[in-house]
Amino acid sequence: MSLRVREFEDPAAAYEQAHEFLVANATQHNVLLTVLDQGRERRLGGRFWTVTDCEQVVGFASQSPPGMRVGLSRMRDDTIRVLAEAIAPPIPGVVGDAAAAATFAGHFAERHGVPVEPVEAQRLYELCRLEATATSSGALRPAVVGDGPVLVEWTRQFATETETPAGDAHDFVDVGLAAERLWVWDDNGPVSMAGASKPAAGVCRVQRVYTPPTRRGSGYATACVEHLSRALTGRGLRCVLYTQMRNPTSNAIYRRIGYRPVSEVLSYDFG
C-alpha cells in the first residue's frame, strides 16, 4: 500500500481527479460535490486534497471558500491519518462523517500540537418514501424577485439561530433566485422558505429551511419541505438534508415526511 496526498488550488483539477470517487457515494459526498461545483463555476478559491493508493483515489478533502473548516469524504482510518499529517496548520477545523472527523481531529491535534474542541453534531437524512403529512393552508411556489428582501432577512436569521456561517445573504438569495432554487410556502404571503442545492450526481440537498418565529406552530416548514421534496423527486432526483442533532423538532418533522437517517456528522474547531 502506497498512500499519496496531492494538493490542488484549482477546483477544476481537483474535480477531474476526485469526481469518480465522490459520485460513487453521492449521498454522503453531496456537500463536497457542491463545493467543487461552486468552486469551478464561481472561482471561490480554496484548497483541495486527494489521497491515492496506487493511483486510485481513496480519499478527498476540501477547504473552500478559504477560511472554512476542512470537509472530509468517507475514508479508511489509515487514509485519514496520512491526510492529517499532510495538511499543515493553521486550519480552523474539520467537518465530516462522525468517524472520519473524529479520527482526523485526534490525529491532527496530536501531530501538530494544537487544541481541538467538538462544536457541532448533525445528522444526514435521505428521503426514502415521501409521506403526505402536511395540513397547512397555503401552497408551495418558486420564490420571485419580489421575495428577495424578506428572504435575505430570513437567511440571516437562519444563520443566527443555527449558529452557522451567514456568508453573504444577498449573494445567496440572488444566486438562488436566478437559478430557481429558492422556494416559499405562501399563505397570503411568504411564511416559510427552503432552498434546493444544484443537483450533483442525481442528488439534491434541501437546505436553509426557515420559518420566522411569529409564523411557527402552523406546520408551514413541514408543508414547505414535503412539497419541495415532492417537486424534486418528480424530476427524478434523490433528496437529502442535514439537521442539527440538538434540534429535536426538525428531526421529528423530517422523519414524519419520510426522511431516514444515513449518518452522523461532527464538526471540530482547532485552536
N, C-alpha and C positions, 0 to 999 in steps of 0.2 A: 504494500500500500504506500502510495506516494502522494500526500496531500499538498496542494499548492494553492496559495492565496494570490489572487490578482486584483489590483485596484483600478477602478475606472473613474474618470471625471466626466466622460461623455455618456449620457444616459442611452443614446442610440447604440453605442458599442456594447454597453452592459446588457441592453435588451437583446441584442443579437446573440450574446453568449449565453444568457440565462433563460431566455424565453421558453425553450423546450422543457427545461427543468421546472419552471414555475407553473406552466399551464398543465403539467401532469397532475398537479393538485391545486386546481384553480380556485376551489372554495377556500382552502387555507391561505392561499397566496394572493387573494383578491386585492388586498391593500397594496402589496408590493408591485403587482402588475399595474395598478392605478398610478402609483408613484412614478414608475418608469414611463408610463404613457404620458403623464403630465409633464415629466421632465423633458421628454422628446418634443412635445407639442409647444410648451411654453418656455423652454430653456430656463428652468428653475435653478439649475446648478445642483451641486452636491457631490457626494462620493458614493461609490458602489463597489461591492466586492463579490467575487465569485470564488468558490473553493472547488477545485477539480481533483479527481482521483483518476489517474491515467487518462487525462484529457476529458473525462466526463464530469459535468457539473454535478456536485453533490451538496452544494450549499450556496446561499446567497444572502447578502445584507445590503441595506441602503441607508444613507443619511441625506435626505432631500425633502424640502429645501435645506440649505445649510443651517445648522443650529438645532435641528430636530434630533430626537432620540434615534439611535440606530435601530432599524427594523430588521427582524430576523425571519428567515424561512425556517421550516422544519428541517432539522439536520441531526445526524448522529452526534453523540457526545464528543467523540474524538475530533469531528469536524468543527464543532463549536469551539473547542479548546484551541485548535490551531488558529481559528479566526480571531479569538480573543487575544491571542498573542500577537497577531499580525496588525491589528488595528491599534494605532498609537493614541494615547490620550493627548489632549483632552477631548472627551465626548461627553455630552450632558447626561446620557443614559441609554437604556436599551428597552425595546418592547418586542414581544413575540409570544409564540406558544409557550405556555407556562414552563414546561420542562426546559425548552431551549433558552428562554430568557433567564431562568434561574441559574442554569449551568454557565451561561456566558457571564452573568453578573458576578457570580462567585469567582470564576477563574480570572476575569478581567481585574477585579478588585485585588486579588492575591498577587497576580502577575505584575501589576503596575502600581500597587501600593496606594490605592485610592479608596475612600469610604464609599459604601453603597447602601442605598435605602429603598425598600419597596414602597411604591407610591400609588399604585392603581391595579385593580383586578377587574377584568372584563370577561365577557363570555361571547363567543361566536356562535350564532344560530344560523341554520339553513332551513328554508321553507320546505316542508315535506308534503303536507296535504292542507290546502287552504280551506279553512272553516269559515262559514258565514256567521259571524258573531256580532257585527256592527248593527246598532239600532238607532244611531243618532240621526236627527234631521239634518238635511243638507246634502251636498254632493261633492265628489272629488272633481277638480278641474286643474288643468295646467296653469301655473302662475303666469301672469302677464306683467308687462312693464309697469302698469299702474299699481301693482302689488309691491313694487320694489322697496319703497321706504319702510313699510311695515316688516318685510322680510329681512331687511338689513338689521332693524332693531331686534327682531326675534333671533337672528343669528348671533348677535352679541349677547343676548340674554341666555341663549342656549349655552354658549361658551362659559359664561359666568356661573350658571347653575351646575354645569357638569365639570367645572374646573379644568377645561381643556383649552388649548391654544385657540384664540379667536381668529388669528390671521387677519386678512383684510376682508371685512364683512361685505363692503361694497363690491369688491372684486369677486368674491364667492357668489353673490347674488347676480351680478352682471353676467358672469360666465354661465351660471345655471339657467338664467332666463334665455340667453342666446342659444344655448344647446337644448332647451326644452327639457331640462332635468330637475326642475323645481315644481312642486305641486302644492295645492292648498285644499283644505276642506272648507267649503263655502256654505255658511248658514246665515244668509243675509249679510254677507261679507266674509272675508277670511277669518277663520277661528283656529286653524291649526295648519302646520306645514310639514312637509317631508321632502327630502331630496333623493335622487337616484344617481348613483355613480355611472360613469360611462361603462358600458359592458366590457368585460375582459374575459375572453375565452368562454363566452356564453353565460357568465356570472355577473349579476348586477347587485350592488350594495345599497340597501335602503339606509339613509343617513339623515342626521340632523332633524330628527322628529321632535317637534316642539309645539306646545300649546301654552299660551300665556296664562299666568295664574288666575286671572279673572274669568277665563273660559274653561277651566278644568272641572272635571266631575260630570261632564255630559257625554263622555265617550268619543270625543272628536278625534283624539290621537288614534284610538283603536280603529275607527272608521277610515281615517286617512291611510294608515298603514295597510289595512285589509284591502281596500280598494286599489291602492297603488300597487300592492303585490299582485292583485288580480290583473291589472293592466300590464305589468311587466311579464308575468308568466304567460299572458295572452300573446306576447311577442316571441314566445319560445325561450325566455330567459330563466335561469335559476336565480333565486333571491337569497341573499344573506344579509345579516345585520349584526351589529355589536351592541351589547348593553353593559352598563356598569353593574358589577355584582352587588354593589351597595344599594341599588335601586330595585326593591322587590316588586314595585308596581309595574315598571316597564317589563321586567322579566315575565311576570304573570300575564300581562297583556299579549305579549308576543307568543307565548305558549298557547294561549287560547286561540289565536289566529291560525296556528299550525306550524310555527317555527319550533325546531328541535335543537337542543344543544349539540354543538360539534366539538368544541374545545374551550379551555380557559386560556386567557391571555393575561400576562403580567407585564407591568412596567416597573423599571428601576431607575433611580437617579444616582449619578456618581458625583461625589464631592470634589 
